[in-house]
């Protein structure tokens, strides 16, 4: 689980905050921002999230 989180974190850190802010909800969904695994099992147990869980800022991930 920790390795999967680190892998997802690395992929999503390759995009700039400027580009992230220009993406719409569907583009963020396709980029995988709604399926980033939780840091641990106490944050949540479901992998996929809804649109209301999108962060305003890329650094919030």
C-alpha positions in Angstrom: 0.0 0.0 0.0 2.8 2.4 0.9 4.6 1.6 -2.4 1.4 2.3 -4.4 1.0 5.6 -2.6 4.6 6.6 -3.4 4.2 5.6 -7.0 0.9 7.6 -7.4 2.5 10.6 -5.6 5.4 10.6 -8.0 3.2 10.5 -11.1 1.1 13.4 -9.9 4.0 15.5 -8.8 5.2 15.8 -12.4 2.5 18.3 -13.3 2.9 22.0 -12.5 0.4 23.8 -10.3 -0.3 26.2 -13.2 -1.4 23.3 -15.4 -3.4 21.6 -12.6 -5.4 24.8 -12.0 -6.4 24.9 -15.7 -7.8 21.3 -15.7 -11.5 20.8 -15.4 -13.0 18.1 -13.2 -13.2 15.5 -16.0 -9.6 16.1 -17.0 -8.5 15.7 -13.3 -10.5 12.5 -13.2 -8.8 11.1 -16.3 -5.4 12.2 -14.9 -6.1 10.0 -11.8 -6.5 12.6 -9.1 -9.7 11.0 -7.9 -8.0 7.6 -7.4 -4.9 8.5 -5.4 -4.6 5.8 -2.7 -4.9 7.1 0.9 -1.7 7.5 3.0 -2.9 4.9 5.4 -6.0 2.7 6.0 -7.3 5.2 8.7 -7.8 8.0 6.2 -10.4 6.1 4.1 -10.9 2.5 2.9 -12.3 3.3 -0.5 -9.8 4.0 -3.2 -11.9 6.1 -5.6 -13.3 9.5 -4.6 -16.0 11.8 -5.8 -15.6 15.2 -7.4 -16.0 16.9 -4.0 -12.7 15.4 -2.9 -10.6 17.3 -5.6 -8.1 19.7 -4.0 -8.0 23.3 -5.1 -4.2 23.4 -5.1 -1.9 20.7 -6.3 0.3 21.0 -3.2 -2.6 19.9 -1.1 -2.1 16.3 -2.3 
